[in-house]
Amino acid sequence: MPRTELYPVKKIIGFNQAMLDAIEKWRAKQRPIPNLSDAIRALIEAGLKASREK
């Protein structure tokens, strides 16, 4: 039986170095430190939540 994926939809996106540096800086402050994919998802969720609260 195939394993169900938690995040079945995959997207390829580009980042410039400044964006990656900012993500890495944010990741380093988190405990436990999330992997890059989880960090990007968390930042997107935080941004979407903030935009809904305006």
C-alpha positions in Angstrom: 0.0 0.0 0.0 1.5 3.4 -1.0 2.4 5.9 1.7 0.1 8.9 1.9 2.0 12.1 1.5 1.4 14.9 4.0 2.1 17.5 1.2 1.2 15.8 -2.1 1.3 18.9 -4.3 4.8 20.0 -5.3 5.8 23.3 -6.8 9.1 24.5 -8.1 9.8 28.1 -7.2 12.9 30.3 -7.4 14.6 32.3 -4.7 17.3 34.9 -4.9 20.2 34.7 -2.5 18.8 37.4 -0.2 15.6 35.5 0.2 17.4 32.3 1.0 19.7 34.1 3.5 16.6 35.6 5.2 15.0 32.1 5.4 18.2 30.6 6.8 18.4 33.3 9.4 14.8 32.8 10.5 15.4 29.0 10.6 18.4 29.4 12.9 16.3 31.2 15.5 13.6 28.4 15.7 13.7 25.5 18.1 13.8 22.8 16.9 15.3 24.1 13.7 12.9 23.2 10.9 14.1 21.8 7.6 14.1 24.2 4.7 10.7 23.0 3.3 9.0 23.3 6.7 10.5 26.7 7.2 9.2 28.0 3.9 5.7 26.6 4.6 5.7 28.2 8.1 6.7 31.6 6.7 4.1 31.4 4.0 1.4 30.4 6.6 2.5 33.3 8.8 2.3 35.7 5.9 -1.1 34.5 4.8 -2.4 34.7 8.4 -1.1 38.2 8.8 -2.8 39.3 5.5 -6.1 37.9 6.7 -5.9 39.8 10.0 -5.6 43.2 8.3 
